[in-house]
Amino acid sequence: MDTVYLNGQFIPRNEAVISPDDRGFLFGDSVYEVTRWYGGYFFDLPAHAKRLRRSLTETKISWQDAERIEEISEELIQRNGLGGDCAIVYLQITRGVAPRNHAFPDPPVSPTSYGFAKRHSINTLLCEQGTSLWLTTDPRWNRCDIKSTALLANVMAYQEAHDNGCAEVCFVRDGLVTEGAHSNIFFVKNDTLYTHPESEKILSGITRNNVVALAAENNIPLIEEAVAADMLAYTHESFFCNTTGEIVPVLKIGDQVIGEGRPGPVTQKMQVLFRNLIQSMDPRR
């Protein structure tokens, strides 16, 4: 039976109960984090934990177990018998249960904390062959740097992409590409990588940040600069990256074929470097 984490306890999933007055349910007043487990170890768990703590700080949610993120994540893996599997851990913290009111509860209430672990494998075929992105206007709020559960705009855009045979969204704001519905996007022009700089317009992805670091360590030119949507025809390669999918080549964005319409050499090199980085984190090596 699946074991979940709820408000400091590890309990069977079918015993987990959350109040309908929880602000996460009523307002999406909550933050979350997703971490990947590679059959024996987490990928960059400290960075994920740091980002979740930052989201809590930015939303002024005070969670007493914020220093136990790593411990809770590990225990969810072990209690669910996933030690040897590829899996993800999901943690969500809401502002807590209170009568519906836009203002924060006064006096403050205890946050609701919930977490689970489940098997999740990489789509290796997608990583090898590449995919298309759905080009659309970015309708989201101006604090995309906070990993909030208020994801309706992302969900609506992603469903539109899915309905049109695309694997992800390419958001455009003020004529510039920002990111995907749940990923960061990179472009290659003349062997130089480009990606939107960290700001309130994008989520600072853990995979993104590791790609940026890998490029620097391997003398691959990289510029953190937004790419204009009307310049897509002049880019030679593209890929998107995230925790659950790693690095995925992009062959087409909207009606525009990218480069030669197949995974390019810089993208493939980054895939190899990232795979080596993942394996280097294995404590058994």
N, C-alpha and C positions, 0 to 999 in steps of 0.2 A: 504494500500500500504506500502511495506517495506520502512523504513527510514534508510539511511546509513550516515556515517560521512565521509566527504571528505574535506580535507584542511581547517578545522576549521568550516565547516558548516554541518548542518543536513539537508539532502535533500532526495527526493524520489529516490529509487534505479534506476529507469529508466531515471533519469536525470544525473546520475553520469557519467562523462567522464574523462578518463585518457589518456594522450598523448602517442602515439606510440614511442615517443623518451624518455619515462621515463626509467631511469636506472634500475628500478625494472623489467620492461618488457624486456629490452635489455640484462641485465647482471645477473639478480637475485640479484642486488645490493641493498638489503633491508633486514629488520628484521621484526619479527612478534611475536605476543603473543596470546594465547588462554586461556580464563578464563571461569570458570563454575559458572553458576547462579543456585541456588537451590530454585526456587519459593519463593523468598523473600530476598535472601542474596547471596553474592559471597563467594566462598571458597577461603580463603587466598589471597584475592586480593592484599594486600600489597606486598606479595612475588612475585606475577606475575608482578606487576608494577616495582618492584625493578629489576627483571630479564630483563624486556624490556629496562629499562634505562641502564642497564649494556651492553646489546647488542648494543644499540646506541653508547655508549662510546667506546666499542671495535671496532666498524666499523667506528668511527669518523663521524657519522651522527648527526648533530646538529638540533634537533627539538624543536621549541619554546614552544610547548604544552606538553613537556615531564612530567611536573608536574601536568598535568590535566588528566592523564590516568584513575584514579579512577572516576573522574567526568564524563569523556566521556563514560566510560563503563556503568555507572549507567544510563546515559541519553539514551544510545542506547536501554537498556532494557525497560525503561519506554516509550520512543517514539514508540516502536514497540509492546506495549501492552503485554509484556512478564513477567510482575511482578509476576504473580502467577504460572508461568510455569518453567519447567527445561529447561535451555537454555545455549548457549555459546556466548561469545563475542570475536570477532576476530579483532585485530588491526595490521596494517602493515604500516611501515614507509620506504620509499625508499629515495635514495639520491637526487631524483628530476629529472627534465627534462633538458636535454642538448644534443647537438650533440654527436653521438656515438664516444667515445674515452675512452680507458682503464683508463687514468688518471682521477682523480676527476675533476669536473668542476672548472675552474679558470677564473673569480672569482666564488665563491660558489653560488649555486642556492638554492632556498627554497625546502625542502623535500616535497614529496608527502605523505600525511597521509590518510589512508582509514580504515574504520571500519564498521562492521555489527554485528547484533545479530540475532540468529535464535534458534528455539526450538531444543532441543537435549536431548534425554532420554538415561539412562544407559541401556545396554543390560544385564538385570538381569539374563537371562538364561545362558549366557556365563559366568557370574560371579559365578553362582552356579555350572555349569557342568564342566567348564574348556575347554581348547582348545590345539591346537598344534602350534608349532613355526617352521618356515622354517629356517634351518641352512645354513648360507652362509658367504662367506668372506666379511669383511667390506671394501668397496671400497671408502669410503668418505674422505673428506679432513681432515686436522689435526687441525681444529678449530671447533669441534663439540659442544664446549661449547657455541658458539654463535648461537642464534636461528635465523638462516638465512632462507630466502625463497628459496635459491638455493638448492632444495631438489631432483634433478633428480636421484641421486644415491639411495636415500631412496625410491622414487617412483618406480624405476625399480625393486628393491629388493622386495618391498611390493607387486607389481603386480605378481611377480614370486611366492611369498607365497600364494597370493589369488588364483592364477591359480592351485595351488597344495592343495587347501583346508585348508590352514593354516590361522590363524587370525592375525599373526604378524611374524616378522623376528627376528632371533637371529644372530646378527653380531659377527664375530670372527676376531680378528686382532692379528697377531703374536701368534696364538695359544690360545688366551684368549678371553672369551666372553666380549664384550663391552656393548651393549644395543640393543634395537629394532629399527625399522624404525621410530617409534614415541612413544617410551616408554622406561622405565628402567626395568631391569630384576633382580630378586632376586632368590637366591637358598637357600635351607635348607639342612643342613647336621648335623645329631646328635643334632637336635633342635636348631642349631645356624644358623642365617641368614647371607648370604654372598651377597655382591653386589659390583660392580666396584666402586672404589673411585672416587671422583670428580677430574676431570682433563680435559685437552683439547680433550680427546678421547670420552667423553660423554657429553650430555646435563644434567646440574644439574636440574633434574625434581622437580617440586613443590610437586607433590604427593610423589616422592621418598624421598625428604627431610622430609616430614611429617611422612612417614613410619619409617625412621631412628630415628626420635625423639620419636615416639610412642614406638618403641622397647626399647629405653633407659628408658623411663618413666615406662615401665611395666616389667622391668627386663628380657627382651628377649635378649639373647646374639646376637650381630651383629658385624660382621667384614667387614670393607670396604676393600675388597681384590678381585681382578679379579679371576674368576674361569676358569681353563683351560678347553678347549672344550673336551679334552680326559678324563676328570674327570666327565662328565655328568652322566655316568653309576653309579657313586658312590654317587650321590646326592639323597636325599629322597623326596624333594619337590621343586617346582619352581612356581613363579608367575611373571607377569609383571604388571606395573602400569603406569597410565597416567591421565591427566586431564579429558579426555572425557570418559574413561572406568573404572576409579577407580582401583580396584585390581582384576586381572583375573588369576585364577589358570592355570598352564601349565601342561599338561598331557604327552606331547611328544615333543621332540626337534629333528628335522630331523628323523632319524630312531630309536632314543633312547627313550624308554619309561622312564619317570621320576618316580622313586619310585614305587608305586603300581598302577600307571596310573589313579589316581583319586585325587581330592583335598585333601590335607593333613591337619592335625590339626593345624600346625603353620600358614599356609596360611589362614585357616578359622578364626583363632583367630585374625590375622591381619585385615581381612575383617571386623570383628565385631568392633575392636578398631577404625578402620578408619571411619566406619559408625557413631560410637558414636562421633568421632571428628567432622565430618561434621555437625551433629545435634547440637553439642555444640556451633557452630558458629552462630546459628540462634538467632538473637537479640530478637525474640519474646518469647524465652524460659524463 
